[in-house]
Amino acid sequence: MLSHTCKTAIKAVIYLSGKSESGERAGIKEVSEQINASEHTVGKVLQLLARQKIINSVKGPSGGFYLNEKQQNQPIVNIVETIEGKGIFKECGLGLSKCSEAHPCPIHNEYKTAREMIEKIFRGKKVRDFCGPVSDGLAFLM
């Protein structure tokens, strides 16, 4: 359901949230190493997220990316919709343009249920909610 880019964005923001908890910033290289993603992809994703105010960036030798308090308390859906677009939770599981309740694809009902469950998680959980288990070693980003 989520693109590779979107998964990378979520992992990067969760990683940055953990760093931000202790007042630190992280650069593209560090983030890419910690989430096992290419520097190219991480760089593009972080720049987009910074432009959309999902995260912050500071240029210069002591610069990097970080999250403020408000950003740490934003729902994960903000990241998903920034990368995938607002319609991500309405699209057909098979990519059909005319899939609907009246004209369903073969997986319509099952996919709709799964899609709604995932949307509920992403709307209900904040970035900070996923940061804690990672910081405590109970969950992993790679």
Phi and psi in radians as a Rosetta constraint file:
Dihedral C 1 N 2 CA 2 C 2 CIRCULARHARMONIC -1.652 0.35
Dihedral N 2 CA 2 C 2 N 3 CIRCULARHARMONIC 2.479 0.35
Dihedral C 2 N 3 CA 3 C 3 CIRCULARHARMONIC -1.253 0.35
Dihedral N 3 CA 3 C 3 N 4 CIRCULARHARMONIC 2.833 0.35
Dihedral C 3 N 4 CA 4 C 4 CIRCULARHARMONIC -0.992 0.35
Dihedral N 4 CA 4 C 4 N 5 CIRCULARHARMONIC -0.714 0.35
Dihedral C 4 N 5 CA 5 C 5 CIRCULARHARMONIC -1.077 0.35
Dihedral N 5 CA 5 C 5 N 6 CIRCULARHARMONIC -0.732 0.35
Dihedral C 5 N 6 CA 6 C 6 CIRCULARHARMONIC -1.172 0.35
Dihedral N 6 CA 6 C 6 N 7 CIRCULARHARMONIC -0.740 0.35
Dihedral C 6 N 7 CA 7 C 7 CIRCULARHARMONIC -1.069 0.35
Dihedral N 7 CA 7 C 7 N 8 CIRCULARHARMONIC -0.721 0.35
Dihedral C 7 N 8 CA 8 C 8 CIRCULARHARMONIC -1.075 0.35
Dihedral N 8 CA 8 C 8 N 9 CIRCULARHARMONIC -0.750 0.35
Dihedral C 8 N 9 CA 9 C 9 CIRCULARHARMONIC -1.078 0.35
Dihedral N 9 CA 9 C 9 N 10 CIRCULARHARMONIC -0.784 0.35
Dihedral C 9 N 10 CA 10 C 10 CIRCULARHARMONIC -1.085 0.35
Dihedral N 10 CA 10 C 10 N 11 CIRCULARHARMONIC -0.827 0.35
Dihedral C 10 N 11 CA 11 C 11 CIRCULARHARMONIC -1.077 0.35
Dihedral N 11 CA 11 C 11 N 12 CIRCULARHARMONIC -0.733 0.35
Dihedral C 11 N 12 CA 12 C 12 CIRCULARHARMONIC -1.096 0.35
Dihedral N 12 CA 12 C 12 N 13 CIRCULARHARMONIC -0.765 0.35
Dihedral C 12 N 13 CA 13 C 13 CIRCULARHARMONIC -1.171 0.35
Dihedral N 13 CA 13 C 13 N 14 CIRCULARHARMONIC -0.699 0.35
Dihedral C 13 N 14 CA 14 C 14 CIRCULARHARMONIC -1.091 0.35
Dihedral N 14 CA 14 C 14 N 15 CIRCULARHARMONIC -0.762 0.35
Dihedral C 14 N 15 CA 15 C 15 CIRCULARHARMONIC -1.061 0.35
Dihedral N 15 CA 15 C 15 N 16 CIRCULARHARMONIC -0.825 0.35
Dihedral C 15 N 16 CA 16 C 16 CIRCULARHARMONIC -1.099 0.35
Dihedral N 16 CA 16 C 16 N 17 CIRCULARHARMONIC -0.594 0.35
Dihedral C 16 N 17 CA 17 C 17 CIRCULARHARMONIC -1.086 0.35
Dihedral N 17 CA 17 C 17 N 18 CIRCULARHARMONIC -0.745 0.35
Dihedral C 17 N 18 CA 18 C 18 CIRCULARHARMONIC -1.085 0.35
Dihedral N 18 CA 18 C 18 N 19 CIRCULARHARMONIC -0.735 0.35
Dihedral C 18 N 19 CA 19 C 19 CIRCULARHARMONIC -1.138 0.35
Dihedral N 19 CA 19 C 19 N 20 CIRCULARHARMONIC -0.719 0.35
Dihedral C 19 N 20 CA 20 C 20 CIRCULARHARMONIC -1.152 0.35
Dihedral N 20 CA 20 C 20 N 21 CIRCULARHARMONIC -0.509 0.35
Dihedral C 20 N 21 CA 21 C 21 CIRCULARHARMONIC -0.991 0.35
Dihedral N 21 CA 21 C 21 N 22 CIRCULARHARMONIC -0.605 0.35
Dihedral C 21 N 22 CA 22 C 22 CIRCULARHARMONIC -1.759 0.35
Dihedral N 22 CA 22 C 22 N 23 CIRCULARHARMONIC 0.284 0.35
Dihedral C 22 N 23 CA 23 C 23 CIRCULARHARMONIC 1.346 0.35
Dihedral N 23 CA 23 C 23 N 24 CIRCULARHARMONIC 0.291 0.35
Dihedral C 23 N 24 CA 24 C 24 CIRCULARHARMONIC -1.760 0.35
Dihedral N 24 CA 24 C 24 N 25 CIRCULARHARMONIC 2.807 0.35
Dihedral C 24 N 25 CA 25 C 25 CIRCULARHARMONIC -2.058 0.35
Dihedral N 25 CA 25 C 25 N 26 CIRCULARHARMONIC 2.827 0.35
Dihedral C 25 N 26 CA 26 C 26 CIRCULARHARMONIC -2.364 0.35
Dihedral N 26 CA 26 C 26 N 27 CIRCULARHARMONIC 2.551 0.35
Dihedral C 26 N 27 CA 27 C 27 CIRCULARHARMONIC -1.612 0.35
Dihedral N 27 CA 27 C 27 N 28 CIRCULARHARMONIC 3.036 0.35
Dihedral C 27 N 28 CA 28 C 28 CIRCULARHARMONIC -1.029 0.35
Dihedral N 28 CA 28 C 28 N 29 CIRCULARHARMONIC -0.798 0.35
Dihedral C 28 N 29 CA 29 C 29 CIRCULARHARMONIC -1.047 0.35
Dihedral N 29 CA 29 C 29 N 30 CIRCULARHARMONIC -0.827 0.35
Dihedral C 29 N 30 CA 30 C 30 CIRCULARHARMONIC -1.069 0.35
Dihedral N 30 CA 30 C 30 N 31 CIRCULARHARMONIC -0.824 0.35
Dihedral C 30 N 31 CA 31 C 31 CIRCULARHARMONIC -1.062 0.35
Dihedral N 31 CA 31 C 31 N 32 CIRCULARHARMONIC -0.797 0.35
Dihedral C 31 N 32 CA 32 C 32 CIRCULARHARMONIC -1.084 0.35
Dihedral N 32 CA 32 C 32 N 33 CIRCULARHARMONIC -0.670 0.35
Dihedral C 32 N 33 CA 33 C 33 CIRCULARHARMONIC -1.173 0.35
Dihedral N 33 CA 33 C 33 N 34 CIRCULARHARMONIC -0.709 0.35
Dihedral C 33 N 34 CA 34 C 34 CIRCULARHARMONIC -1.318 0.35
Dihedral N 34 CA 34 C 34 N 35 CIRCULARHARMONIC -0.370 0.35
Dihedral C 34 N 35 CA 35 C 35 CIRCULARHARMONIC -1.999 0.35
Dihedral N 35 CA 35 C 35 N 36 CIRCULARHARMONIC 0.106 0.35
Dihedral C 35 N 36 CA 36 C 36 CIRCULARHARMONIC 0.990 0.35
Dihedral N 36 CA 36 C 36 N 37 CIRCULARHARMONIC 0.952 0.35
Dihedral C 36 N 37 CA 37 C 37 CIRCULARHARMONIC -2.331 0.35
Dihedral N 37 CA 37 C 37 N 38 CIRCULARHARMONIC 2.758 0.35
Dihedral C 37 N 38 CA 38 C 38 CIRCULARHARMONIC -1.179 0.35
Dihedral N 38 CA 38 C 38 N 39 CIRCULARHARMONIC 2.540 0.35
Dihedral C 38 N 39 CA 39 C 39 CIRCULARHARMONIC -1.055 0.35
Dihedral N 39 CA 39 C 39 N 40 CIRCULARHARMONIC -0.647 0.35
Dihedral C 39 N 40 CA 40 C 40 CIRCULARHARMONIC -1.040 0.35
Dihedral N 40 CA 40 C 40 N 41 CIRCULARHARMONIC -0.896 0.35
Dihedral C 40 N 41 CA 41 C 41 CIRCULARHARMONIC -1.104 0.35
Dihedral N 41 CA 41 C 41 N 42 CIRCULARHARMONIC -0.814 0.35
Dihedral C 41 N 42 CA 42 C 42 CIRCULARHARMONIC -1.058 0.35
Dihedral N 42 CA 42 C 42 N 43 CIRCULARHARMONIC -0.750 0.35
Dihedral C 42 N 43 CA 43 C 43 CIRCULARHARMONIC -1.040 0.35
Dihedral N 43 CA 43 C 43 N 44 CIRCULARHARMONIC -0.835 0.35
Dihedral C 43 N 44 CA 44 C 44 CIRCULARHARMONIC -1.106 0.35
Dihedral N 44 CA 44 C 44 N 45 CIRCULARHARMONIC -0.753 0.35
Dihedral C 44 N 45 CA 45 C 45 CIRCULARHARMONIC -1.126 0.35
Dihedral N 45 CA 45 C 45 N 46 CIRCULARHARMONIC -0.816 0.35
Dihedral C 45 N 46 CA 46 C 46 CIRCULARHARMONIC -1.132 0.35
Dihedral N 46 CA 46 C 46 N 47 CIRCULARHARMONIC -0.662 0.35
Dihedral C 46 N 47 CA 47 C 47 CIRCULARHARMONIC -1.117 0.35
Dihedral N 47 CA 47 C 47 N 48 CIRCULARHARMONIC -0.747 0.35
Dihedral C 47 N 48 CA 48 C 48 CIRCULARHARMONIC -1.106 0.35
Dihedral N 48 CA 48 C 48 N 49 CIRCULARHARMONIC -0.800 0.35
Dihedral C 48 N 49 CA 49 C 49 CIRCULARHARMONIC -1.104 0.35
Dihedral N 49 CA 49 C 49 N 50 CIRCULARHARMONIC -0.632 0.35
Dihedral C 49 N 50 CA 50 C 50 CIRCULARHARMONIC -1.196 0.35
Dihedral N 50 CA 50 C 50 N 51 CIRCULARHARMONIC -0.725 0.35
Dihedral C 50 N 51 CA 51 C 51 CIRCULARHARMONIC -1.077 0.35
Dihedral N 51 CA 51 C 51 N 52 CIRCULARHARMONIC -0.575 0.35
Dihedral C 51 N 52 CA 52 C 52 CIRCULARHARMONIC -1.582 0.35
Dihedral N 52 CA 52 C 52 N 53 CIRCULARHARMONIC 0.084 0.35
Dihedral C 52 N 53 CA 53 C 53 CIRCULARHARMONIC 1.168 0.35
Dihedral N 53 CA 53 C 53 N 54 CIRCULARHARMONIC 0.385 0.35
Dihedral C 53 N 54 CA 54 C 54 CIRCULARHARMONIC -1.317 0.35
Dihedral N 54 CA 54 C 54 N 55 CIRCULARHARMONIC -0.609 0.35
Dihedral C 54 N 55 CA 55 C 55 CIRCULARHARMONIC -2.343 0.35
Dihedral N 55 CA 55 C 55 N 56 CIRCULARHARMONIC 3.029 0.35
Dihedral C 55 N 56 CA 56 C 56 CIRCULARHARMONIC -2.025 0.35
Dihedral N 56 CA 56 C 56 N 57 CIRCULARHARMONIC 2.750 0.35
Dihedral C 56 N 57 CA 57 C 57 CIRCULARHARMONIC -2.414 0.35
Dihedral N 57 CA 57 C 57 N 58 CIRCULARHARMONIC 2.591 0.35
Dihedral C 57 N 58 CA 58 C 58 CIRCULARHARMONIC -2.237 0.35
Dihedral N 58 CA 58 C 58 N 59 CIRCULARHARMONIC 2.272 0.35
Dihedral C 58 N 59 CA 59 C 59 CIRCULARHARMONIC -1.508 0.35
Dihedral N 59 CA 59 C 59 N 60 CIRCULARHARMONIC 2.815 0.35
Dihedral C 59 N 60 CA 60 C 60 CIRCULARHARMONIC 1.899 0.35
Dihedral N 60 CA 60 C 60 N 61 CIRCULARHARMONIC 3.089 0.35
Dihedral C 60 N 61 CA 61 C 61 CIRCULARHARMONIC -1.058 0.35
Dihedral N 61 CA 61 C 61 N 62 CIRCULARHARMONIC -0.574 0.35
Dihedral C 61 N 62 CA 62 C 62 CIRCULARHARMONIC -1.840 0.35
Dihedral N 62 CA 62 C 62 N 63 CIRCULARHARMONIC 0.393 0.35
Dihedral C 62 N 63 CA 63 C 63 CIRCULARHARMONIC -1.471 0.35
Dihedral N 63 CA 63 C 63 N 64 CIRCULARHARMONIC -2.909 0.35
Dihedral C 63 N 64 CA 64 C 64 CIRCULARHARMONIC 2.543 0.35
Dihedral N 64 CA 64 C 64 N 65 CIRCULARHARMONIC -2.973 0.35
Dihedral C 64 N 65 CA 65 C 65 CIRCULARHARMONIC -1.873 0.35
Dihedral N 65 CA 65 C 65 N 66 CIRCULARHARMONIC 2.569 0.35
Dihedral C 65 N 66 CA 66 C 66 CIRCULARHARMONIC -2.797 0.35
Dihedral N 66 CA 66 C 66 N 67 CIRCULARHARMONIC 2.982 0.35
Dihedral C 66 N 67 CA 67 C 67 CIRCULARHARMONIC -2.116 0.35
Dihedral N 67 CA 67 C 67 N 68 CIRCULARHARMONIC 2.435 0.35
Dihedral C 67 N 68 CA 68 C 68 CIRCULARHARMONIC -1.530 0.35
Dihedral N 68 CA 68 C 68 N 69 CIRCULARHARMONIC -3.139 0.35
Dihedral C 68 N 69 CA 69 C 69 CIRCULARHARMONIC -1.007 0.35
Dihedral N 69 CA 69 C 69 N 70 CIRCULARHARMONIC -0.818 0.35
Dihedral C 69 N 70 CA 70 C 70 CIRCULARHARMONIC -1.073 0.35
Dihedral N 70 CA 70 C 70 N 71 CIRCULARHARMONIC -0.739 0.35
Dihedral C 70 N 71 CA 71 C 71 CIRCULARHARMONIC -1.170 0.35
Dihedral N 71 CA 71 C 71 N 72 CIRCULARHARMONIC -0.594 0.35
Dihedral C 71 N 72 CA 72 C 72 CIRCULARHARMONIC -1.207 0.35
Dihedral N 72 CA 72 C 72 N 73 CIRCULARHARMONIC -0.402 0.35
Dihedral C 72 N 73 CA 73 C 73 CIRCULARHARMONIC -1.711 0.35
Dihedral N 73 CA 73 C 73 N 74 CIRCULARHARMONIC 0.144 0.35
Dihedral C 73 N 74 CA 74 C 74 CIRCULARHARMONIC -1.383 0.35
Dihedral N 74 CA 74 C 74 N 75 CIRCULARHARMONIC 2.625 0.35
Dihedral C 74 N 75 CA 75 C 75 CIRCULARHARMONIC -1.247 0.35
Dihedral N 75 CA 75 C 75 N 76 CIRCULARHARMONIC 2.614 0.35
Dihedral C 75 N 76 CA 76 C 76 CIRCULARHARMONIC -1.000 0.35
Dihedral N 76 CA 76 C 76 N 77 CIRCULARHARMONIC -0.505 0.35
Dihedral C 76 N 77 CA 77 C 77 CIRCULARHARMONIC -1.014 0.35
Dihedral N 77 CA 77 C 77 N 78 CIRCULARHARMONIC -0.484 0.35
Dihedral C 77 N 78 CA 78 C 78 CIRCULARHARMONIC -1.066 0.35
Dihedral N 78 CA 78 C 78 N 79 CIRCULARHARMONIC -0.699 0.35
Dihedral C 78 N 79 CA 79 C 79 CIRCULARHARMONIC -1.180 0.35
Dihedral N 79 CA 79 C 79 N 80 CIRCULARHARMONIC -0.854 0.35
Dihedral C 79 N 80 CA 80 C 80 CIRCULARHARMONIC -1.019 0.35
Dihedral N 80 CA 80 C 80 N 81 CIRCULARHARMONIC -0.834 0.35
Dihedral C 80 N 81 CA 81 C 81 CIRCULARHARMONIC -1.236 0.35
Dihedral N 81 CA 81 C 81 N 82 CIRCULARHARMONIC -0.483 0.35
Dihedral C 81 N 82 CA 82 C 82 CIRCULARHARMONIC -1.152 0.35
Dihedral N 82 CA 82 C 82 N 83 CIRCULARHARMONIC -0.709 0.35
Dihedral C 82 N 83 CA 83 C 83 CIRCULARHARMONIC -1.457 0.35
Dihedral N 83 CA 83 C 83 N 84 CIRCULARHARMONIC -0.829 0.35
Dihedral C 83 N 84 CA 84 C 84 CIRCULARHARMONIC -1.623 0.35
Dihedral N 84 CA 84 C 84 N 85 CIRCULARHARMONIC -0.350 0.35
Dihedral C 84 N 85 CA 85 C 85 CIRCULARHARMONIC 1.743 0.35
Dihedral N 85 CA 85 C 85 N 86 CIRCULARHARMONIC 2.817 0.35
Dihedral C 85 N 86 CA 86 C 86 CIRCULARHARMONIC -1.186 0.35
Dihedral N 86 CA 86 C 86 N 87 CIRCULARHARMONIC -0.393 0.35
Dihedral C 86 N 87 CA 87 C 87 CIRCULARHARMONIC -1.521 0.35
Dihedral N 87 CA 87 C 87 N 88 CIRCULARHARMONIC 0.072 0.35
Dihedral C 87 N 88 CA 88 C 88 CIRCULARHARMONIC -0.947 0.35
Dihedral N 88 CA 88 C 88 N 89 CIRCULARHARMONIC -0.605 0.35
Dihedral C 88 N 89 CA 89 C 89 CIRCULARHARMONIC -1.607 0.35
Dihedral N 89 CA 89 C 89 N 90 CIRCULARHARMONIC 0.245 0.35
Dihedral C 89 N 90 CA 90 C 90 CIRCULARHARMONIC -2.120 0.35
Dihedral N 90 CA 90 C 90 N 91 CIRCULARHARMONIC -0.196 0.35
Dihedral C 90 N 91 CA 91 C 91 CIRCULARHARMONIC -1.296 0.35
Dihedral N 91 CA 91 C 91 N 92 CIRCULARHARMONIC 2.686 0.35
Dihedral C 91 N 92 CA 92 C 92 CIRCULARHARMONIC -1.206 0.35
Dihedral N 92 CA 92 C 92 N 93 CIRCULARHARMONIC 2.457 0.35
Dihedral C 92 N 93 CA 93 C 93 CIRCULARHARMONIC -1.146 0.35
Dihedral N 93 CA 93 C 93 N 94 CIRCULARHARMONIC -0.395 0.35
Dihedral C 93 N 94 CA 94 C 94 CIRCULARHARMONIC -1.795 0.35
Dihedral N 94 CA 94 C 94 N 95 CIRCULARHARMONIC 0.029 0.35
Dihedral C 94 N 95 CA 95 C 95 CIRCULARHARMONIC 1.387 0.35
Dihedral N 95 CA 95 C 95 N 96 CIRCULARHARMONIC 0.287 0.35
Dihedral C 95 N 96 CA 96 C 96 CIRCULARHARMONIC -1.344 0.35
Dihedral N 96 CA 96 C 96 N 97 CIRCULARHARMONIC 2.354 0.35
Dihedral C 96 N 97 CA 97 C 97 CIRCULARHARMONIC -1.334 0.35
Dihedral N 97 CA 97 C 97 N 98 CIRCULARHARMONIC -0.420 0.35
Dihedral C 97 N 98 CA 98 C 98 CIRCULARHARMONIC -1.884 0.35
Dihedral N 98 CA 98 C 98 N 99 CIRCULARHARMONIC 0.299 0.35
Dihedral C 98 N 99 CA 99 C 99 CIRCULARHARMONIC -1.241 0.35
Dihedral N 99 CA 99 C 99 N 100 CIRCULARHARMONIC 2.336 0.35
Dihedral C 99 N 100 CA 100 C 100 CIRCULARHARMONIC -2.784 0.35
Dihedral N 100 CA 100 C 100 N 101 CIRCULARHARMONIC 3.094 0.35
Dihedral C 100 N 101 CA 101 C 101 CIRCULARHARMONIC -1.038 0.35
Dihedral N 101 CA 101 C 101 N 102 CIRCULARHARMONIC -0.689 0.35
Dihedral C 101 N 102 CA 102 C 102 CIRCULARHARMONIC -1.386 0.35
Dihedral N 102 CA 102 C 102 N 103 CIRCULARHARMONIC -0.405 0.35
Dihedral C 102 N 103 CA 103 C 103 CIRCULARHARMONIC -2.397 0.35
Dihedral N 103 CA 103 C 103 N 104 CIRCULARHARMONIC 1.194 0.35
Dihedral C 103 N 104 CA 104 C 104 CIRCULARHARMONIC -1.388 0.35
Dihedral N 104 CA 104 C 104 N 105 CIRCULARHARMONIC 2.640 0.35
Dihedral C 104 N 105 CA 105 C 105 CIRCULARHARMONIC -1.390 0.35
Dihedral N 105 CA 105 C 105 N 106 CIRCULARHARMONIC 3.003 0.35
Dihedral C 105 N 106 CA 106 C 106 CIRCULARHARMONIC -1.063 0.35
Dihedral N 106 CA 106 C 106 N 107 CIRCULARHARMONIC -0.472 0.35
Dihedral C 106 N 107 CA 107 C 107 CIRCULARHARMONIC -1.883 0.35
Dihedral N 107 CA 107 C 107 N 108 CIRCULARHARMONIC 0.228 0.35
Dihedral C 107 N 108 CA 108 C 108 CIRCULARHARMONIC -0.893 0.35
Dihedral N 108 CA 108 C 108 N 109 CIRCULARHARMONIC -0.978 0.35
Dihedral C 108 N 109 CA 109 C 109 CIRCULARHARMONIC -1.147 0.35
Dihedral N 109 CA 109 C 109 N 110 CIRCULARHARMONIC -0.770 0.35
Dihedral C 109 N 110 CA 110 C 110 CIRCULARHARMONIC -1.158 0.35
Dihedral N 110 CA 110 C 110 N 111 CIRCULARHARMONIC -0.745 0.35
Dihedral C 110 N 111 CA 111 C 111 CIRCULARHARMONIC -1.178 0.35
Dihedral N 111 CA 111 C 111 N 112 CIRCULARHARMONIC -0.671 0.35
Dihedral C 111 N 112 CA 112 C 112 CIRCULARHARMONIC -1.044 0.35
Dihedral N 112 CA 112 C 112 N 113 CIRCULARHARMONIC -0.757 0.35
Dihedral C 112 N 113 CA 113 C 113 CIRCULARHARMONIC -1.089 0.35
Dihedral N 113 CA 113 C 113 N 114 CIRCULARHARMONIC -0.834 0.35
Dihedral C 113 N 114 CA 114 C 114 CIRCULARHARMONIC -1.107 0.35
Dihedral N 114 CA 114 C 114 N 115 CIRCULARHARMONIC -0.763 0.35
Dihedral C 114 N 115 CA 115 C 115 CIRCULARHARMONIC -1.060 0.35
Dihedral N 115 CA 115 C 115 N 116 CIRCULARHARMONIC -0.745 0.35
Dihedral C 115 N 116 CA 116 C 116 CIRCULARHARMONIC -1.153 0.35
Dihedral N 116 CA 116 C 116 N 117 CIRCULARHARMONIC -0.644 0.35
Dihedral C 116 N 117 CA 117 C 117 CIRCULARHARMONIC -1.153 0.35
Dihedral N 117 CA 117 C 117 N 118 CIRCULARHARMONIC -0.757 0.35
Dihedral C 117 N 118 CA 118 C 118 CIRCULARHARMONIC -1.145 0.35
Dihedral N 118 CA 118 C 118 N 119 CIRCULARHARMONIC -0.730 0.35
Dihedral C 118 N 119 CA 119 C 119 CIRCULARHARMONIC -1.056 0.35
Dihedral N 119 CA 119 C 119 N 120 CIRCULARHARMONIC -0.718 0.35
Dihedral C 119 N 120 CA 120 C 120 CIRCULARHARMONIC -1.073 0.35
Dihedral N 120 CA 120 C 120 N 121 CIRCULARHARMONIC -0.733 0.35
Dihedral C 120 N 121 CA 121 C 121 CIRCULARHARMONIC -1.084 0.35
Dihedral N 121 CA 121 C 121 N 122 CIRCULARHARMONIC -0.874 0.35
Dihedral C 121 N 122 CA 122 C 122 CIRCULARHARMONIC -1.182 0.35
Dihedral N 122 CA 122 C 122 N 123 CIRCULARHARMONIC -0.511 0.35
Dihedral C 122 N 123 CA 123 C 123 CIRCULARHARMONIC -1.392 0.35
Dihedral N 123 CA 123 C 123 N 124 CIRCULARHARMONIC -0.539 0.35
Dihedral C 123 N 124 CA 124 C 124 CIRCULARHARMONIC -1.545 0.35
Dihedral N 124 CA 124 C 124 N 125 CIRCULARHARMONIC -0.368 0.35
Dihedral C 124 N 125 CA 125 C 125 CIRCULARHARMONIC -1.796 0.35
Dihedral N 125 CA 125 C 125 N 126 CIRCULARHARMONIC 2.407 0.35
Dihedral C 125 N 126 CA 126 C 126 CIRCULARHARMONIC -1.648 0.35
Dihedral N 126 CA 126 C 126 N 127 CIRCULARHARMONIC 2.801 0.35
Dihedral C 126 N 127 CA 127 C 127 CIRCULARHARMONIC -0.911 0.35
Dihedral N 127 CA 127 C 127 N 128 CIRCULARHARMONIC -0.807 0.35
Dihedral C 127 N 128 CA 128 C 128 CIRCULARHARMONIC -1.028 0.35
Dihedral N 128 CA 128 C 128 N 129 CIRCULARHARMONIC -0.566 0.35
Dihedral C 128 N 129 CA 129 C 129 CIRCULARHARMONIC -1.077 0.35
Dihedral N 129 CA 129 C 129 N 130 CIRCULARHARMONIC -0.582 0.35
Dihedral C 129 N 130 CA 130 C 130 CIRCULARHARMONIC -1.549 0.35
Dihedral N 130 CA 130 C 130 N 131 CIRCULARHARMONIC -0.363 0.35
Dihedral C 130 N 131 CA 131 C 131 CIRCULARHARMONIC -1.201 0.35
Dihedral N 131 CA 131 C 131 N 132 CIRCULARHARMONIC -0.750 0.35
Dihedral C 131 N 132 CA 132 C 132 CIRCULARHARMONIC -0.959 0.35
Dihedral N 132 CA 132 C 132 N 133 CIRCULARHARMONIC -0.945 0.35
Dihedral C 132 N 133 CA 133 C 133 CIRCULARHARMONIC -1.039 0.35
Dihedral N 133 CA 133 C 133 N 134 CIRCULARHARMONIC -0.593 0.35
Dihedral C 133 N 134 CA 134 C 134 CIRCULARHARMONIC -1.194 0.35
Dihedral N 134 CA 134 C 134 N 135 CIRCULARHARMONIC -0.826 0.35
Dihedral C 134 N 135 CA 135 C 135 CIRCULARHARMONIC -1.080 0.35
Dihedral N 135 CA 135 C 135 N 136 CIRCULARHARMONIC -0.579 0.35
Dihedral C 135 N 136 CA 136 C 136 CIRCULARHARMONIC -1.480 0.35
Dihedral N 136 CA 136 C 136 N 137 CIRCULARHARMONIC 0.004 0.35
Dihedral C 136 N 137 CA 137 C 137 CIRCULARHARMONIC 1.337 0.35
Dihedral N 137 CA 137 C 137 N 138 CIRCULARHARMONIC 0.277 0.35
Dihedral C 137 N 138 CA 138 C 138 CIRCULARHARMONIC -1.643 0.35
Dihedral N 138 CA 138 C 138 N 139 CIRCULARHARMONIC -0.261 0.35
Dihedral C 138 N 139 CA 139 C 139 CIRCULARHARMONIC -2.478 0.35
Dihedral N 139 CA 139 C 139 N 140 CIRCULARHARMONIC 2.777 0.35
Dihedral C 139 N 140 CA 140 C 140 CIRCULARHARMONIC -2.317 0.35
Dihedral N 140 CA 140 C 140 N 141 CIRCULARHARMONIC 2.681 0.35
Dihedral C 140 N 141 CA 141 C 141 CIRCULARHARMONIC -1.816 0.35
Dihedral N 141 CA 141 C 141 N 142 CIRCULARHARMONIC 0.032 0.35
